[in-house]
Amino acid sequence: MSARKVDDHVELTEDEARAGETGKGLRYVLVAGVVLVVIGFAAVAMGGFG
């Protein structure tokens, strides 16, 4: 850990501040979610559910 005290606060690196790494598959989950939401809105707009 490379945290250091500077004056009245502590400075951390980016990884230490996030407390870990984001997974490699995270972007694919986010993209899939956005695509499914867009498809859902399109289906509702076209009257597909009612």
C-alpha positions as a Markdown table, in Angstrom:
| # | Residue | x | y | z |
|---|---|---|---|---|
| 1 | Met | 0.0 | 0.0 | 0.0 |
| 2 | Ser | 1.5 | 3.3 | -1.0 |
| 3 | Ala | -0.9 | 5.6 | 0.9 |
| 4 | Arg | 0.8 | 8.6 | 2.3 |
| 5 | Lys | -0.2 | 11.4 | 4.7 |
| 6 | Val | 0.0 | 14.8 | 3.2 |
| 7 | Asp | -0.8 | 17.7 | 5.5 |
| 8 | Asp | -4.3 | 16.8 | 6.9 |
| 9 | His | -5.3 | 14.2 | 4.3 |
| 10 | Val | -4.2 | 10.9 | 2.9 |
| 11 | Glu | -3.3 | 10.4 | -0.8 |
| 12 | Leu | -4.0 | 7.0 | -2.5 |
| 13 | Thr | -3.3 | 5.7 | -6.0 |
| 14 | Glu | -6.3 | 5.1 | -8.3 |
| 15 | Asp | -6.4 | 1.4 | -7.7 |
| 16 | Glu | -6.3 | 1.8 | -3.9 |
| 17 | Ala | -9.1 | 4.3 | -4.0 |
| 18 | Arg | -11.3 | 2.0 | -6.0 |
| 19 | Ala | -10.3 | -0.9 | -3.7 |
| 20 | Gly | -9.8 | -3.3 | -6.6 |
| 21 | Glu | -10.1 | -3.8 | -10.4 |
| 22 | Thr | -13.2 | -3.9 | -12.5 |
| 23 | Gly | -13.8 | -7.2 | -14.2 |
| 24 | Lys | -12.9 | -7.6 | -17.8 |
| 25 | Gly | -16.5 | -8.7 | -18.7 |
| 26 | Leu | -18.0 | -5.7 | -17.1 |
| 27 | Arg | -18.2 | -3.7 | -20.3 |
| 28 | Tyr | -20.0 | -6.5 | -22.1 |
| 29 | Val | -22.6 | -6.7 | -19.3 |
| 30 | Leu | -23.1 | -3.0 | -19.6 |
| 31 | Val | -23.4 | -3.0 | -23.4 |
| 32 | Ala | -25.8 | -6.0 | -23.3 |
| 33 | Gly | -28.0 | -4.2 | -20.7 |
| 34 | Val | -28.2 | -1.0 | -22.7 |
| 35 | Val | -29.0 | -2.9 | -25.9 |
| 36 | Leu | -31.8 | -4.8 | -24.1 |
| 37 | Val | -33.3 | -1.6 | -22.7 |
| 38 | Val | -33.3 | 0.0 | -26.2 |
| 39 | Ile | -35.0 | -3.1 | -27.6 |
| 40 | Gly | -37.6 | -3.0 | -24.8 |
| 41 | Phe | -38.4 | 0.7 | -25.4 |
| 42 | Ala | -38.7 | 0.1 | -29.1 |
| 43 | Ala | -41.1 | -2.8 | -28.5 |
| 44 | Val | -43.2 | -0.7 | -26.2 |
| 45 | Ala | -43.2 | 2.2 | -28.7 |
| 46 | Met | -44.3 | -0.1 | -31.5 |
| 47 | Gly | -47.1 | -1.5 | -29.4 |
| 48 | Gly | -45.6 | -4.9 | -29.0 |
| 49 | Phe | -46.7 | -5.4 | -25.4 |
| 50 | Gly | -50.2 | -4.2 | -25.4 |
